[in-house]
Each structure stands twice: as C-alpha cells, then as structure tokens.
C-alpha cells in the first residue's frame, strides 16, 4: 500500500492556503478591536473640538465610535508629503477625523482599496490629456484641492482640508468629498452608486431625478445652494451631496427628500438630529 504521507502533506498545504485569508481577517479584526479599546487622548479631543466643529456636534456615542475609527485609520493608512511638505500628527488627526465621519454606524472595512494619502501644502496642479467628442486631443492644466485615485491613493491640499473642517456649515469639505469617492469605488466603479445592502433601484431613481434637476438648474443659470460642480457627473453628484449631507442636511431634505432618505439609510445617520454649533 503506497504511503499516505505525500497525500496528507498536499492536503495540509491546501487547507493552509484556504485558511490563510480567514486567518488574516481574524488577525486584522483582533488588532482593530485592540485599537478601538485604546484610550483616545484628551489632547486629541481638544484639538478636534477646536479644528473640526462637526466633531463637537456629534452625540457622545457617535463620538466614541469616531475615536475608534480614527485610531484604526491612523494605524492602517500611510501619509506621504508632496513638494517637501512636512506632515504633522495633528494634520493626520484632523484629516482622518473628517474621513471617519463617513464610517459611523456602518459595518465597514476602512476604505479597503485606499493605502496612502498624499498631502500637498495647498492646491496643486495636474496635467490631463483629454479627447473631445470629435476626437481632438487636448492638454489641460487643472488646479485641484483633492483627488481620489483608483490605484490606492488619495491626494489632498492641506489648506483646503483644514478650511473645510473648520467651517461645518458651508457644504464644502474636500476630505468628505474625496473619501466619498473611495466609498463609491467599493462597488467596483466610481459611478455615484456605492455598495448598497439593498434598494439599488430606489437609490438610482432618487439620485437620477435629483441629478437631472440639478443639471437643469445649472444649465439655466439658476442660483443653487448645491455646489455647481455636482453637475459634472453622477459620481461627483454623490460626493458633493455627501459633503452637504453632513454640513447642510436641511436643504437636501427640503429640495430632494428622497435623496436625503437614501443618504440617511446609507450612512445610517440623520445629521438633522445633531446639536448645531
């Protein structure tokens, strides 16, 4: 009778390969649980209270959640400086506190496709090659305050990240905007439809109608409380509405009640219930 040892070895290797992803997920979740249990420094809370007014509006239980999310993101995401810029711990904290707002009350994997954040001191210039509908090639220079890439990077202007966090009632927050693109990407494409548990038809109906209305208003030259940039594409519409959801929830509820309902369900929050600053 041939020896069973080679077969057992092969089976053992196969089982180990099958179990490895599960073991890695288990190890990662244990590490995250330890981070969530860490005491959030009082000095950090004071800094966020002074620099991110939205933080002070959060109910106590959401603030505790936020602390855990911040600690995990600080551990898992790398920051890289552009143009010789020096990044401080306070900068990391202020940016990730804003990003963590998008994770509250939700089962999350902490922006799994994002590995690093590139921080510029101020707005930055990128060169773009585009082709118009006639096939004519164009070179464009764009001045940006943020950009979210599908290759695991997110780029931010520090000046705009700080200013967006400091004013929580103007509907402009570049950190919320770019991290919303990362949520959008989790569904496989940046198209304004993030990964939904259910109700994709209701989401698409609500957002399509509101997007068409907003584009018509912009084309007609009408004044609008919502950033005109939202008319660029459905993906930008979702990102801009995410900014507004946290900072200007009432206008969304009044003008686009179905969209507001979808955002409340997706983010599992209702900012209208929070204390105003």
LOKEPA-437896 format. One record per residue (C-alpha): residue number from 1; residue in three letters; x, y, z. Coordinates in nm, 4 decimals. Each point is the difference from the previous one (the first is absolute). Layout:
<rs>
r num->NUM | residu->ALA | xx->X | yy->Y | zz->Z;
...
</rs>
This chain:
<rs>
r num->1 | residu->UNK | xx->0.0000 | yy->0.0000 | zz->0.0000;
r num->2 | residu->UNK | xx->0.1540 | yy->0.3343 | zz->-0.1026;
r num->3 | residu->UNK | xx->0.0878 | yy->0.2455 | zz->0.2709;
r num->4 | residu->UNK | xx->-0.2690 | yy->0.2516 | zz->0.0916;
r num->5 | residu->UNK | xx->0.2546 | yy->0.2560 | zz->0.1121;
r num->6 | residu->UNK | xx->0.0292 | yy->0.1916 | zz->-0.3338;
r num->7 | residu->UNK | xx->-0.3782 | yy->0.0177 | zz->-0.0271;
r num->8 | residu->UNK | xx->-0.0309 | yy->0.1251 | zz->0.3568;
r num->9 | residu->UNK | xx->0.2667 | yy->0.2623 | zz->-0.0633;
r num->10 | residu->UNK | xx->-0.1811 | yy->0.1220 | zz->-0.3121;
r num->11 | residu->UNK | xx->-0.3324 | yy->0.0121 | zz->0.1874;
r num->12 | residu->UNK | xx->0.1644 | yy->0.1889 | zz->0.2850;
r num->13 | residu->UNK | xx->0.1462 | yy->0.2567 | zz->-0.2368;
r num->14 | residu->UNK | xx->-0.3350 | yy->0.0405 | zz->-0.1767;
r num->15 | residu->UNK | xx->-0.1838 | yy->0.0492 | zz->0.3289;
r num->16 | residu->UNK | xx->0.2598 | yy->0.2518 | zz->0.1170;
r num->17 | residu->UNK | xx->-0.0374 | yy->0.1984 | zz->-0.3232;
r num->18 | residu->UNK | xx->-0.3778 | yy->-0.0026 | zz->0.0369;
r num->19 | residu->UNK | xx->0.0174 | yy->0.1049 | zz->0.3648;
r num->20 | residu->UNK | xx->0.2603 | yy->0.2737 | zz->-0.0486;
r num->21 | residu->UNK | xx->-0.2413 | yy->0.2780 | zz->-0.1141;
r num->22 | residu->UNK | xx->-0.2330 | yy->-0.0827 | zz->0.2896;
r num->23 | residu->UNK | xx->0.2881 | yy->0.0071 | zz->0.2465;
r num->24 | residu->UNK | xx->0.1174 | yy->0.3353 | zz->-0.1349;
r num->25 | residu->UNK | xx->-0.3497 | yy->0.1463 | zz->0.0365;
r num->26 | residu->UNK | xx->-0.0224 | yy->-0.1352 | zz->0.3543;
r num->27 | residu->UNK | xx->0.3391 | yy->0.1458 | zz->0.0895;
r num->28 | residu->UNK | xx->-0.0951 | yy->0.3358 | zz->-0.1526;
r num->29 | residu->UNK | xx->-0.3292 | yy->0.0145 | zz->0.1906;
r num->30 | residu->UNK | xx->0.1707 | yy->-0.0845 | zz->0.3289;
r num->31 | residu->UNK | xx->0.2508 | yy->0.2781 | zz->-0.0613;
r num->32 | residu->UNK | xx->-0.2840 | yy->0.2405 | zz->-0.0775;
r num->33 | residu->UNK | xx->-0.1843 | yy->-0.0974 | zz->0.3145;
r num->34 | residu->UNK | xx->0.3114 | yy->0.0754 | zz->0.2062;
r num->35 | residu->UNK | xx->0.0297 | yy->0.3387 | zz->-0.1661;
r num->36 | residu->UNK | xx->-0.3666 | yy->0.0811 | zz->0.0674;
r num->37 | residu->UNK | xx->0.0541 | yy->-0.0714 | zz->0.3690;
r num->38 | residu->UNK | xx->0.2897 | yy->0.2427 | zz->0.0301;
r num->39 | residu->UNK | xx->-0.0577 | yy->0.3208 | zz->0.1900;
r num->40 | residu->UNK | xx->-0.0411 | yy->0.2943 | zz->-0.2348;
r num->41 | residu->UNK | xx->0.2364 | yy->0.2738 | zz->0.1203;
r num->42 | residu->UNK | xx->-0.1684 | yy->0.3013 | zz->0.1573;
r num->43 | residu->UNK | xx->0.2324 | yy->0.2294 | zz->-0.1934;
r num->44 | residu->UNK | xx->-0.1242 | yy->-0.1506 | zz->-0.3245;
r num->45 | residu->UNK | xx->-0.3619 | yy->0.0650 | zz->0.0977;
r num->46 | residu->UNK | xx->0.0872 | yy->0.3600 | zz->0.0824;
r num->47 | residu->UNK | xx->0.1723 | yy->0.0414 | zz->-0.3369;
r num->48 | residu->UNK | xx->-0.2978 | yy->-0.1384 | zz->-0.1905;
r num->49 | residu->UNK | xx->-0.2428 | yy->0.2147 | zz->0.1979;
r num->50 | residu->UNK | xx->0.1979 | yy->0.3064 | zz->-0.1041;
r num->51 | residu->UNK | xx->0.0750 | yy->-0.0959 | zz->-0.3620;
r num->52 | residu->UNK | xx->-0.2962 | yy->-0.2157 | zz->-0.1084;
r num->53 | residu->UNK | xx->-0.3272 | yy->0.1520 | zz->0.1284;
r num->54 | residu->UNK | xx->-0.1981 | yy->-0.2905 | zz->-0.1475;
r num->55 | residu->UNK | xx->0.1682 | yy->-0.2163 | zz->0.2655;
r num->56 | residu->UNK | xx->-0.1628 | yy->0.2047 | zz->0.2775;
r num->57 | residu->UNK | xx->-0.3455 | yy->-0.0555 | zz->-0.1502;
r num->58 | residu->UNK | xx->0.0212 | yy->-0.3783 | zz->0.0225;
r num->59 | residu->UNK | xx->-0.1992 | yy->-0.1725 | zz->0.2742;
r num->60 | residu->UNK | xx->0.2224 | yy->-0.1613 | zz->0.2631;
r num->61 | residu->UNK | xx->-0.0478 | yy->-0.3565 | zz->-0.1265;
r num->62 | residu->UNK | xx->0.0940 | yy->0.0998 | zz->-0.3547;
r num->63 | residu->UNK | xx->0.3026 | yy->0.1875 | zz->0.1257;
r num->64 | residu->UNK | xx->0.1205 | yy->-0.3164 | zz->0.1743;
r num->65 | residu->UNK | xx->-0.0435 | yy->-0.1921 | zz->-0.3248;
r num->66 | residu->UNK | xx->0.1895 | yy->0.2689 | zz->-0.1830;
r num->67 | residu->UNK | xx->0.2944 | yy->-0.0304 | zz->0.2395;
r num->68 | residu->UNK | xx->0.0343 | yy->-0.3703 | zz->-0.0776;
r num->69 | residu->UNK | xx->-0.0184 | yy->0.0580 | zz->-0.3743;
r num->70 | residu->UNK | xx->0.2655 | yy->0.2706 | zz->0.0188;
r num->71 | residu->UNK | xx->0.2377 | yy->-0.2269 | zz->0.1923;
r num->72 | residu->UNK | xx->-0.0414 | yy->-0.2754 | zz->-0.2578;
r num->73 | residu->UNK | xx->0.0502 | yy->0.2300 | zz->-0.2983;
r num->74 | residu->UNK | xx->0.3088 | yy->0.1515 | zz->0.1607;
r num->75 | residu->UNK | xx->0.1398 | yy->-0.3511 | zz->0.0285;
r num->76 | residu->UNK | xx->-0.0959 | yy->-0.1200 | zz->-0.3487;
r num->77 | residu->UNK | xx->0.0403 | yy->0.2948 | zz->-0.2381;
r num->78 | residu->UNK | xx->0.3313 | yy->0.1519 | zz->-0.1034;
r num->79 | residu->UNK | xx->0.0539 | yy->0.3708 | zz->-0.0551;
r num->80 | residu->UNK | xx->0.2500 | yy->0.1327 | zz->-0.2519;
r num->81 | residu->UNK | xx->0.1068 | yy->0.3627 | zz->-0.0382;
r num->82 | residu->UNK | xx->0.0175 | yy->0.1729 | zz->-0.3362;
r num->83 | residu->UNK | xx->0.2429 | yy->0.2755 | zz->-0.0927;
r num->84 | residu->UNK | xx->0.2073 | yy->-0.0372 | zz->0.3167;
r num->85 | residu->UNK | xx->-0.2991 | yy->0.0702 | zz->0.2193;
r num->86 | residu->UNK | xx->0.0301 | yy->-0.1042 | zz->0.3651;
r num->87 | residu->UNK | xx->-0.2988 | yy->-0.1963 | zz->0.1298;
r num->88 | residu->UNK | xx->-0.0778 | yy->0.0146 | zz->0.3712;
r num->89 | residu->UNK | xx->-0.2018 | yy->-0.2331 | zz->0.2212;
r num->90 | residu->UNK | xx->-0.2597 | yy->0.2767 | zz->0.0378;
r num->91 | residu->UNK | xx->-0.0485 | yy->0.0100 | zz->-0.3774;
r num->92 | residu->UNK | xx->-0.0541 | yy->-0.3751 | zz->-0.0149;
r num->93 | residu->UNK | xx->-0.2454 | yy->0.0199 | zz->0.2863;
r num->94 | residu->UNK | xx->-0.2048 | yy->0.2843 | zz->-0.1495;
r num->95 | residu->UNK | xx->-0.0273 | yy->-0.1693 | zz->-0.3389;
r num->96 | residu->UNK | xx->-0.0843 | yy->-0.3463 | zz->0.1292;
r num->97 | residu->UNK | xx->-0.2543 | yy->0.1358 | zz->0.2482;
r num->98 | residu->UNK | xx->-0.1927 | yy->0.1458 | zz->-0.2918;
r num->99 | residu->UNK | xx->0.0345 | yy->-0.3179 | zz->-0.2048;
r num->100 | residu->UNK | xx->-0.1233 | yy->-0.2066 | zz->0.2951;
r num->101 | residu->UNK | xx->-0.3330 | yy->0.1862 | zz->-0.0062;
r num->102 | residu->UNK | xx->-0.0877 | yy->-0.2125 | zz->-0.3032;
r num->103 | residu->UNK | xx->0.0487 | yy->-0.3236 | zz->0.1960;
r num->104 | residu->UNK | xx->-0.2274 | yy->0.0639 | zz->0.2975;
r num->105 | residu->UNK | xx->-0.2712 | yy->-0.2592 | zz->0.0728;
r num->106 | residu->UNK | xx->0.1028 | yy->-0.2070 | zz->-0.3018;
r num->107 | residu->UNK | xx->0.1655 | yy->-0.3412 | zz->-0.0412;
r num->108 | residu->UNK | xx->0.3180 | yy->0.1139 | zz->-0.1698;
r num->109 | residu->UNK | xx->0.3359 | yy->-0.1224 | zz->-0.1214;
r num->110 | residu->UNK | xx->0.1679 | yy->0.3404 | zz->0.0342;
r num->111 | residu->UNK | xx->0.0318 | yy->0.1042 | zz->-0.3653;
r num->112 | residu->UNK | xx->0.1561 | yy->-0.3335 | zz->-0.0990;
r num->113 | residu->UNK | xx->0.1342 | yy->0.1121 | zz->-0.3378;
r num->114 | residu->UNK | xx->0.1734 | yy->0.3046 | zz->0.1454;
r num->115 | residu->UNK | xx->0.3595 | yy->-0.0420 | zz->0.1107;
r num->116 | residu->UNK | xx->0.1483 | yy->0.3476 | zz->0.0170;
r num->117 | residu->UNK | xx->-0.0879 | yy->0.3681 | zz->0.0188;
r num->118 | residu->UNK | xx->0.2213 | yy->0.2529 | zz->-0.1763;
r num->119 | residu->UNK | xx->-0.0109 | yy->0.3412 | zz->0.1610;
r num->120 | residu->UNK | xx->0.0865 | yy->0.3234 | zz->-0.1813;
r num->121 | residu->UNK | xx->0.0404 | yy->0.3246 | zz->0.1943;
r num->122 | residu->UNK | xx->-0.2625 | yy->0.1736 | zz->-0.2174;
r num->123 | residu->UNK | xx->-0.1803 | yy->-0.0461 | zz->-0.3305;
r num->124 | residu->UNK | xx->0.1988 | yy->-0.1948 | zz->-0.2558;
r num->125 | residu->UNK | xx->0.0166 | yy->-0.0091 | zz->-0.3787;
r num->126 | residu->UNK | xx->-0.0437 | yy->-0.3115 | zz->-0.2123;
r num->127 | residu->UNK | xx->0.0317 | yy->-0.0391 | zz->-0.3766;
r num->128 | residu->UNK | xx->-0.2761 | yy->-0.1928 | zz->-0.1718;
r num->129 | residu->UNK | xx->-0.0249 | yy->-0.1409 | zz->-0.3501;
r num->130 | residu->UNK | xx->-0.3572 | yy->-0.0006 | zz->-0.1288;
r num->131 | residu->UNK | xx->-0.1791 | yy->-0.0651 | zz->-0.3257;
r num->132 | residu->UNK | xx->-0.3197 | yy->0.1808 | zz->-0.0909;
r num->133 | residu->UNK | xx->-0.3014 | yy->-0.1458 | zz->-0.1779;
r num->134 | residu->UNK | xx->0.1673 | yy->0.0688 | zz->-0.3373;
r num->135 | residu->UNK | xx->0.3088 | yy->-0.1947 | zz->0.0988;
r num->136 | residu->UNK | xx->0.2181 | yy->0.3095 | zz->0.0340;
r num->137 | residu->UNK | xx->0.2765 | yy->-0.0321 | zz->0.2568;
r num->138 | residu->UNK | xx->0.0360 | yy->0.2655 | zz->0.2723;
r num->139 | residu->UNK | xx->0.2571 | yy->0.0623 | zz->0.2731;
r num->140 | residu->UNK | xx->-0.1613 | yy->0.1534 | zz->0.3080;
r num->141 | residu->UNK | xx->0.1487 | yy->0.1424 | zz->0.3170;
r num->142 | residu->UNK | xx->-0.2311 | yy->-0.0414 | zz->0.2965;
r num->143 | residu->UNK | xx->0.0358 | yy->0.1633 | zz->0.3404;
r num->144 | residu->UNK | xx->-0.1346 | yy->-0.2408 | zz->0.2613;
r num->145 | residu->UNK | xx->-0.0551 | yy->-0.0117 | zz->0.3733;
r num->146 | residu->UNK | xx->-0.0494 | yy->-0.3756 | zz->0.0045;
r num->147 | residu->UNK | xx->-0.0057 | yy->-0.3089 | zz->-0.2148;
r num->148 | residu->UNK | xx->-0.0914 | yy->-0.3613 | zz->0.0663;
r num->149 | residu->UNK | xx->0.1728 | yy->-0.2652 | zz->-0.2072;
r num->150 | residu->UNK | xx->-0.0987 | yy->-0.3580 | zz->-0.0709;
r num->151 | residu->UNK | xx->0.3610 | yy->-0.1108 | zz->0.0509;
r num->152 | residu->UNK | xx->-0.0080 | yy->0.0196 | zz->0.3774;
r num->153 | residu->UNK | xx->0.0894 | yy->0.3665 | zz->0.0452;
r num->154 | residu->UNK | xx->-0.1877 | yy->0.3103 | zz->0.1023;
r num->155 | residu->UNK | xx->0.1495 | yy->0.3484 | zz->-0.0439;
r num->156 | residu->UNK | xx->-0.0947 | yy->0.2996 | zz->0.2128;
r num->157 | residu->UNK | xx->0.0893 | yy->0.3644 | zz->0.0462;
r num->158 | residu->UNK | xx->0.0707 | yy->0.0620 | zz->0.3664;
r num->159 | residu->UNK | xx->-0.1220 | yy->0.3595 | zz->-0.0141;
r num->160 | residu->UNK | xx->-0.3340 | yy->-0.1126 | zz->-0.1422;
r num->161 | residu->UNK | xx->-0.0261 | yy->-0.2981 | zz->0.2341;
r num->162 | residu->UNK | xx->0.0458 | yy->0.2286 | zz->0.2991;
r num->163 | residu->UNK | xx->-0.2368 | yy->0.2685 | zz->-0.1320;
r num->164 | residu->UNK | xx->-0.2684 | yy->-0.2570 | zz->-0.0830;
r num->165 | residu->UNK | xx->0.0165 | yy->-0.1427 | zz->0.3491;
r num->166 | residu->UNK | xx->-0.0060 | yy->0.3404 | zz->0.1661;
r num->167 | residu->UNK | xx->-0.3259 | yy->0.1037 | zz->-0.1675;
r num->168 | residu->UNK | xx->-0.2656 | yy->-0.2650 | zz->0.0517;
r num->169 | residu->UNK | xx->-0.2919 | yy->0.1976 | zz->-0.1420;
r num->170 | residu->UNK | xx->0.1028 | yy->0.0945 | zz->-0.3538;
r num->171 | residu->UNK | xx->-0.0434 | yy->-0.3390 | zz->-0.1690;
r num->172 | residu->UNK | xx->0.3630 | yy->-0.0050 | zz->-0.1113;
r num->173 | residu->UNK | xx->0.2298 | yy->-0.2666 | zz->0.1397;
r num->174 | residu->UNK | xx->0.2674 | yy->-0.1432 | zz->-0.2273;
r num->175 | residu->UNK | xx->0.0778 | yy->-0.2873 | zz->0.2399;
r num->176 | residu->UNK | xx->-0.3614 | yy->-0.1205 | zz->0.0100;
r num->177 | residu->UNK | xx->-0.0164 | yy->0.0415 | zz->-0.3771;
r num->178 | residu->UNK | xx->0.3085 | yy->-0.2028 | zz->-0.0893;
r num->179 | residu->UNK | xx->-0.0653 | yy->-0.2739 | zz->0.2538;
r num->180 | residu->UNK | xx->-0.3572 | yy->-0.0267 | zz->-0.1333;
r num->181 | residu->UNK | xx->0.1589 | yy->-0.0909 | zz->-0.3339;
r num->182 | residu->UNK | xx->0.1800 | yy->-0.2816 | zz->0.1809;
r num->183 | residu->UNK | xx->-0.3346 | yy->-0.1285 | zz->0.1284;
r num->184 | residu->UNK | xx->-0.1397 | yy->0.0265 | zz->-0.3523;
r num->185 | residu->UNK | xx->0.2937 | yy->-0.2076 | zz->-0.1266;
r num->186 | residu->UNK | xx->-0.0872 | yy->-0.2891 | zz->0.2313;
r num->187 | residu->UNK | xx->-0.2830 | yy->-0.0997 | zz->-0.2370;
r num->188 | residu->UNK | xx->0.2554 | yy->-0.0547 | zz->-0.2770;
r num->189 | residu->UNK | xx->-0.0435 | yy->0.3270 | zz->-0.1894;
r num->190 | residu->UNK | xx->-0.0049 | yy->0.3688 | zz->0.0891;
r num->191 | residu->UNK | xx->-0.3476 | yy->0.0731 | zz->-0.1352;
r num->192 | residu->UNK | xx->-0.1986 | yy->0.1530 | zz->0.2845;
r num->193 | residu->UNK | xx->-0.1378 | yy->-0.3339 | zz->0.1175;
r num->194 | residu->UNK | xx->0.1966 | yy->-0.1287 | zz->0.3012;
r num->195 | residu->UNK | xx->-0.0297 | yy->-0.3521 | zz->0.1336;
r num->196 | residu->UNK | xx->-0.3588 | yy->-0.0332 | zz->0.1230;
r num->197 | residu->UNK | xx->-0.1501 | yy->-0.2723 | zz->0.2154;
r num->198 | residu->UNK | xx->-0.3273 | yy->0.0282 | zz->-0.1939;
r num->199 | residu->UNK | xx->-0.2181 | yy->0.2534 | zz->-0.1747;
r num->200 | residu->UNK | xx->0.2254 | yy->0.0776 | zz->-0.2966;
r num->201 | residu->UNK | xx->-0.3064 | yy->0.0822 | zz->-0.2108;
r num->202 | residu->UNK | xx->-0.1280 | yy->0.2523 | zz->0.2566;
r num->203 | residu->UNK | xx->0.3480 | yy->0.1552 | zz->0.0297;
r num->204 | residu->UNK | xx->0.0374 | yy->0.0305 | zz->-0.3769;
r num->205 | residu->UNK | xx->-0.3478 | yy->0.1465 | zz->-0.0421;
r num->206 | residu->UNK | xx->0.0487 | yy->0.2620 | zz->0.2716;
r num->207 | residu->UNK | xx->0.3477 | yy->0.1051 | zz->-0.1065;
r num->208 | residu->UNK | xx->-0.0700 | yy->-0.0017 | zz->-0.3745;
r num->209 | residu->UNK | xx->-0.2984 | yy->0.2297 | zz->0.0424;
r num->210 | residu->UNK | xx->0.1864 | yy->0.2378 | zz->0.2302;
r num->211 | residu->UNK | xx->0.3079 | yy->-0.0007 | zz->-0.2235;
r num->212 | residu->UNK | xx->-0.2081 | yy->0.0898 | zz->-0.3058;
r num->213 | residu->UNK | xx->-0.1669 | yy->0.2799 | zz->0.1956;
r num->214 | residu->UNK | xx->0.3327 | yy->0.1397 | zz->0.1205;
r num->215 | residu->UNK | xx->0.1531 | yy->-0.0130 | zz->-0.3494;
r num->216 | residu->UNK | xx->-0.3041 | yy->0.1808 | zz->-0.1425;
r num->217 | residu->UNK | xx->0.0334 | yy->0.2722 | zz->0.2634;
r num->218 | residu->UNK | xx->0.3685 | yy->0.0483 | zz->-0.0763;
r num->219 | residu->UNK | xx->-0.0607 | yy->0.0063 | zz->-0.3756;
r num->220 | residu->UNK | xx->-0.2730 | yy->0.2611 | zz->0.0505;
r num->221 | residu->UNK | xx->0.2359 | yy->0.2162 | zz->0.2052;
r num->222 | residu->UNK | xx->-0.2186 | yy->-0.0229 | zz->0.3085;
r num->223 | residu->UNK | xx->0.1374 | yy->0.0592 | zz->0.3464;
r num->224 | residu->UNK | xx->0.0416 | yy->-0.3189 | zz->0.2018;
r num->225 | residu->UNK | xx->0.1152 | yy->-0.0750 | zz->0.3523;
r num->226 | residu->UNK | xx->0.1673 | yy->-0.3166 | zz->-0.1287;
r num->227 | residu->UNK | xx->0.3485 | yy->0.0338 | zz->-0.1486;
r num->228 | residu->UNK | xx->-0.0284 | yy->0.0223 | zz->-0.3822;
r num->229 | residu->UNK | xx->0.2851 | yy->-0.2521 | zz->-0.0191;
r num->230 | residu->UNK | xx->-0.2581 | yy->-0.2640 | zz->0.0922;
r num->231 | residu->UNK | xx->-0.1290 | yy->0.0226 | zz->-0.3582;
r num->232 | residu->UNK | xx->0.3303 | yy->-0.1351 | zz->-0.1360;
r num->233 | residu->UNK | xx->-0.1002 | yy->-0.3675 | zz->0.0271;
r num->234 | residu->UNK | xx->-0.2113 | yy->-0.2345 | zz->0.2153;
r num->235 | residu->UNK | xx->0.3162 | yy->-0.0892 | zz->0.1949;
r num->236 | residu->UNK | xx->0.0671 | yy->0.3645 | zz->0.0819;
r num->237 | residu->UNK | xx->-0.3669 | yy->0.0498 | zz->0.0831;
r num->238 | residu->UNK | xx->0.0229 | yy->-0.2729 | zz->0.2646;
r num->239 | residu->UNK | xx->0.3250 | yy->0.1406 | zz->0.1426;
r num->240 | residu->UNK | xx->-0.1310 | yy->0.3580 | zz->0.0154;
r num->241 | residu->UNK | xx->-0.3252 | yy->-0.1183 | zz->0.1573;
r num->242 | residu->UNK | xx->0.2023 | yy->-0.1872 | zz->0.2620;
r num->243 | residu->UNK | xx->0.1671 | yy->0.3284 | zz->0.0951;
r num->244 | residu->UNK | xx->-0.3386 | yy->0.1677 | zz->0.0195;
r num->245 | residu->UNK | xx->-0.1587 | yy->-0.2900 | zz->0.1911;
r num->246 | residu->UNK | xx->0.2349 | yy->0.0544 | zz->0.2928;
r num->247 | residu->UNK | xx->0.0164 | yy->0.3791 | zz->-0.0195;
r num->248 | residu->UNK | xx->-0.3260 | yy->0.1171 | zz->-0.1651;
r num->249 | residu->UNK | xx->-0.2508 | yy->-0.2793 | zz->0.0588;
r num->250 | residu->UNK | xx->-0.3090 | yy->0.2212 | zz->0.0143;
r num->251 | residu->UNK | xx->0.0182 | yy->0.1294 | zz->-0.3603;
r num->252 | residu->UNK | xx->0.0364 | yy->-0.3582 | zz->-0.1269;
r num->253 | residu->UNK | xx->-0.3018 | yy->-0.1111 | zz->0.1997;
r num->254 | residu->UNK | xx->-0.2042 | yy->0.2917 | zz->-0.1308;
r num->255 | residu->UNK | xx->0.0973 | yy->-0.0146 | zz->-0.3685;
r num->256 | residu->UNK | xx->0.0809 | yy->-0.3683 | zz->-0.0478;
r num->257 | residu->UNK | xx->-0.1841 | yy->-0.1902 | zz->0.2765;
r num->258 | residu->UNK | xx->0.0406 | yy->-0.3387 | zz->-0.1695;
r num->259 | residu->UNK | xx->0.3749 | yy->0.0517 | zz->-0.0339;
r num->260 | residu->UNK | xx->0.0194 | yy->0.1059 | zz->0.3628;
r num->261 | residu->UNK | xx->-0.1832 | yy->-0.3170 | zz->0.1014;
r num->262 | residu->UNK | xx->0.2430 | yy->-0.2129 | zz->-0.2029;
r num->263 | residu->UNK | xx->0.3012 | yy->0.1729 | zz->0.1547;
r num->264 | residu->UNK | xx->-0.1397 | yy->-0.0485 | zz->0.3513;
r num->265 | residu->UNK | xx->-0.0449 | yy->-0.3707 | zz->-0.0739;
r num->266 | residu->UNK | xx->0.3448 | yy->-0.0376 | zz->-0.1553;
r num->267 | residu->UNK | xx->0.1932 | yy->0.1905 | zz->0.2655;
r num->268 | residu->UNK | xx->-0.2367 | yy->-0.1181 | zz->0.2771;
r num->269 | residu->UNK | xx->-0.0078 | yy->0.3515 | zz->0.1380;
r num->270 | residu->UNK | xx->-0.2232 | yy->0.3039 | zz->0.0062;
r num->271 | residu->UNK | xx->0.2115 | yy->0.3132 | zz->0.0529;
r num->272 | residu->UNK | xx->-0.3183 | yy->0.2024 | zz->0.0511;
r num->273 | residu->UNK | xx->-0.0191 | yy->-0.1581 | zz->0.3443;
r num->274 | residu->UNK | xx->0.3435 | yy->0.1241 | zz->0.1016;
r num->275 | residu->UNK | xx->0.0633 | yy->0.3088 | zz->0.2097;
r num->276 | residu->UNK | xx->0.0768 | yy->0.3060 | zz->-0.2083;
r num->277 | residu->UNK | xx->0.3168 | yy->0.1909 | zz->0.0815;
</rs>
